[in-house]
Amino acid sequence: MDRRRRLAKLLTLQKRVKELHEARHAAFLKEAAAAEREATEIARRLEASESLAALFPDLYHRRIAQALARREANEDKAAQEARKIAAADALANIVERAHREVLKKHERNVEEKAILEFIEQRLKPGASD
């Protein structure tokens, strides 16, 4: 398999890796937002006068702390994925540049070969002018 095809496949792979990290990043942000909403909702119930929170305040505080810890953990994971997105993007850009260079070189080689064949045909004895 020639270098052009290998680079094209590698470029496709790098783009898929980047998309994977982008999807994971979005999922972690979504989970962090859900945990934040959960903590807010539990805190709202804790403050409500008709709630059972007065009977079990430790339970409510523990659930709020757990939700906030999940939010923080998911935000950390999202930040890690953001770094992976940046790295995958940089690698994809490098591969894309290399692929373009190889394509240009291949095109030049094809053109040079065509020119040489044309010149050879013109230099052959009996070639029409």
C-alpha positions as CSV (number, residue, x, y, z in Angstrom):
1,M,0.0,0.0,0.0
2,D,1.5,3.3,-0.9
3,R,2.0,6.3,1.4
4,R,-1.0,8.2,0.0
5,R,-3.4,5.5,1.0
6,R,-1.8,5.0,4.4
7,L,-2.0,8.7,5.2
8,A,-5.6,8.9,4.0
9,K,-6.5,6.0,6.3
10,L,-4.6,7.5,9.2
11,L,-6.3,10.9,8.6
12,T,-9.7,9.2,8.7
13,L,-8.7,7.4,11.9
14,Q,-7.5,10.6,13.5
15,K,-10.7,12.4,12.7
16,R,-12.7,9.5,14.2
17,V,-10.6,9.6,17.4
18,K,-11.3,13.4,17.6
19,E,-15.0,12.8,17.2
20,L,-14.9,10.1,19.9
21,H,-13.3,12.5,22.3
22,E,-15.8,15.3,21.4
23,A,-18.7,12.9,22.1
24,R,-17.2,11.9,25.4
25,H,-16.6,15.5,26.3
26,A,-20.2,16.4,25.6
27,A,-21.4,13.4,27.6
28,F,-19.3,14.4,30.6
29,L,-20.6,17.9,30.5
30,K,-24.1,16.7,30.2
31,E,-23.6,14.4,33.3
32,A,-22.0,17.3,35.2
33,A,-25.0,19.5,34.4
34,A,-27.4,16.8,35.5
35,A,-25.6,16.4,38.8
36,E,-25.7,20.2,39.3
37,R,-29.4,20.2,38.7
38,E,-29.9,17.3,41.1
39,A,-27.9,19.1,43.8
40,T,-30.0,22.3,43.3
41,E,-33.2,20.3,43.4
42,I,-32.3,18.5,46.6
43,A,-31.2,21.8,48.2
44,R,-34.5,23.4,47.2
45,R,-36.4,20.5,48.8
46,L,-34.2,20.9,51.9
47,E,-35.3,24.5,52.3
48,A,-39.0,23.8,51.7
49,S,-41.1,24.0,54.9
50,E,-43.3,21.0,54.0
51,S,-40.4,18.7,53.2
52,L,-39.2,15.7,55.2
53,A,-35.8,17.2,55.1
54,A,-36.3,18.4,58.7
55,L,-36.4,14.8,59.8
56,F,-33.4,13.6,57.8
57,P,-31.2,16.7,57.2
58,D,-28.0,14.6,57.1
59,L,-29.4,12.4,54.3
60,Y,-30.2,15.5,52.2
61,H,-26.8,17.1,52.9
62,R,-25.0,13.8,52.0
63,R,-27.0,13.5,48.7
64,I,-26.2,17.2,47.8
65,A,-22.5,16.5,48.5
66,Q,-22.6,13.4,46.4
67,A,-24.2,15.2,43.5
68,L,-21.7,18.0,43.7
69,A,-18.8,15.5,43.8
70,R,-20.2,13.8,40.7
71,R,-20.5,17.2,39.0
72,E,-16.9,17.9,39.8
73,A,-15.7,14.5,38.7
74,N,-17.5,14.8,35.4
75,E,-16.1,18.4,34.9
76,D,-12.6,17.0,35.5
77,K,-13.2,14.2,33.0
78,A,-14.6,16.7,30.5
79,A,-11.5,18.8,30.9
80,Q,-9.3,15.7,30.2
81,E,-11.3,15.0,27.1
82,A,-10.9,18.6,26.0
83,R,-7.1,18.1,26.2
84,K,-7.5,14.9,24.2
85,I,-9.5,16.7,21.6
86,A,-6.8,19.3,21.2
87,A,-4.1,16.6,20.9
88,A,-6.2,14.6,18.4
89,D,-6.8,17.8,16.4
90,A,-3.1,18.6,16.3
91,L,-2.3,15.1,15.1
92,A,-5.0,15.2,12.5
93,N,-3.6,18.5,11.2
94,I,-0.1,17.1,11.0
95,V,-1.4,14.0,9.1
96,E,-3.5,16.2,6.9
97,R,-0.6,18.3,5.9
98,A,1.5,15.3,5.2
99,H,-1.3,13.8,3.1
100,R,-1.6,17.0,1.1
101,E,2.1,17.1,0.5
102,V,2.1,13.5,-0.7
103,L,-0.8,14.2,-3.0
104,K,1.0,17.2,-4.5
105,K,4.1,15.2,-5.0
106,H,2.2,12.4,-6.6
107,E,0.4,14.9,-8.9
108,R,3.8,16.5,-9.8
109,N,5.2,13.0,-10.6
110,V,2.2,12.1,-12.8
111,E,2.6,15.4,-14.7
112,E,6.4,15.0,-15.1
113,K,5.8,11.5,-16.4
114,A,3.3,12.7,-18.9
115,I,5.6,15.5,-20.0
116,L,8.5,13.0,-20.4
117,E,6.3,10.6,-22.4
118,F,5.2,13.4,-24.6
119,I,8.8,14.5,-25.2
120,E,9.9,10.9,-25.9
121,Q,7.1,10.6,-28.5
122,R,8.2,13.8,-30.2
123,L,11.8,12.7,-30.3
124,K,11.1,9.3,-31.8
125,P,12.2,9.0,-35.4
126,G,9.2,9.3,-37.7
127,A,7.2,11.3,-35.2
128,S,5.0,13.7,-37.0
129,D,5.6,17.4,-36.5
